[in-house]
């Protein structure tokens, strides 16, 4: 088990985010930290300006519901609580979560 996982600019490319979150939960110690960063995306941009590698985009609100267990996703076993409010710089959003076991 590990104390912390840092996932920088990866989660939006994953086909199966639920399996990824379950695996993070599995390997993190109780109270372990999951640090996520993802690009700030203007969802009004046309597809021509969006990265075609994105599988889909979760808003901050969706991510909050998923990680805190307040949204139903088939197969989701992971449960996290937010450690601090998300922060942004000019290109990225940063989130910090802790496991709840």
C-alpha positions as CSV (number, residue, x, y, z in Angstrom):
1,X,0.0,0.0,0.0
2,X,1.0,3.6,-0.6
3,X,0.5,6.9,1.2
4,X,-0.1,9.1,-1.9
5,X,-0.9,8.8,-5.7
6,X,-0.3,11.8,-8.0
7,X,-2.2,11.7,-11.3
8,X,-1.2,14.7,-13.4
9,X,-3.2,15.3,-16.6
10,X,-4.1,11.6,-17.2
11,X,-7.6,10.9,-15.9
12,X,-9.4,12.5,-18.9
13,X,-7.6,10.1,-21.3
14,X,-8.7,7.0,-19.5
15,X,-11.4,4.8,-21.0
16,X,-12.4,3.2,-17.7
17,X,-12.0,5.8,-15.0
18,X,-14.1,3.8,-12.5
19,X,-11.5,0.9,-12.6
20,X,-8.7,3.5,-12.2
21,X,-10.4,5.0,-9.1
22,X,-11.1,1.6,-7.6
23,X,-7.4,0.6,-8.1
24,X,-6.3,3.9,-6.5
25,X,-8.6,3.2,-3.5
26,X,-7.3,-0.4,-3.3
27,X,-3.6,0.5,-3.1
28,X,-3.9,3.6,-1.0
29,X,-3.7,3.3,2.8
30,X,-6.6,4.4,4.9
31,X,-6.4,8.1,4.8
32,X,-4.2,8.0,1.7
33,X,-4.1,11.0,-0.6
34,X,-5.1,11.1,-4.3
35,X,-3.9,14.2,-6.1
36,X,-5.5,14.8,-9.5
37,X,-4.8,17.5,-12.0
38,X,-6.6,18.1,-15.3
39,X,-6.7,20.8,-17.9
40,X,-9.2,23.5,-17.6
41,X,-11.6,23.0,-20.5
42,X,-13.9,25.5,-22.1
43,X,-16.8,23.2,-23.0
44,X,-18.1,25.7,-25.5
45,X,-15.1,25.2,-27.8
46,X,-15.7,23.4,-31.0
47,X,-14.3,19.9,-31.4
48,X,-11.6,21.3,-33.7
49,X,-10.0,22.9,-30.7
50,X,-10.4,20.1,-28.3
51,X,-7.9,17.3,-27.7
52,X,-9.2,14.3,-29.5
53,X,-7.6,12.0,-26.9
54,X,-10.1,13.0,-24.3
55,X,-12.5,10.1,-23.7
56,X,-15.0,12.5,-22.1
57,X,-14.8,15.3,-19.6
58,X,-16.0,15.3,-16.0
59,X,-16.8,18.7,-14.6
60,X,-15.6,19.5,-11.1
61,X,-19.1,18.9,-9.8
62,X,-19.3,15.4,-11.4
63,X,-15.9,14.5,-10.1
64,X,-17.0,15.6,-6.6
65,X,-20.1,13.5,-6.8
66,X,-18.2,10.4,-8.1
67,X,-15.3,10.6,-5.6
68,X,-17.5,11.3,-2.6
69,X,-19.9,8.4,-3.4
70,X,-22.9,10.7,-4.2
71,X,-23.3,9.5,-7.7
72,X,-24.1,6.0,-8.9
73,X,-21.6,4.4,-11.2
74,X,-21.7,0.7,-11.8
75,X,-18.8,-1.0,-10.2
76,X,-17.6,1.9,-8.2
77,X,-16.2,0.7,-4.8
78,X,-14.0,3.7,-4.0
79,X,-14.9,6.4,-1.6
80,X,-13.0,9.6,-1.0
81,X,-13.4,12.9,0.8
82,X,-12.1,16.2,-0.4
83,X,-9.1,17.4,1.6
84,X,-9.1,21.0,0.2
85,X,-11.0,23.0,-2.3
86,X,-9.8,22.7,-5.9
87,X,-7.3,25.3,-7.1
88,X,-6.6,26.5,-10.6
89,X,-3.8,28.1,-12.5
90,X,-4.0,29.4,-16.0
91,X,-4.3,25.9,-17.5
92,X,-4.9,23.3,-14.9
93,X,-7.3,22.4,-12.1
94,X,-5.9,20.6,-9.0
95,X,-7.9,18.4,-6.7
96,X,-6.8,16.6,-3.4
97,X,-8.8,13.7,-2.0
98,X,-8.4,11.3,0.9
99,X,-9.6,7.7,1.1
100,X,-12.5,6.8,3.4
101,X,-12.3,3.1,4.3
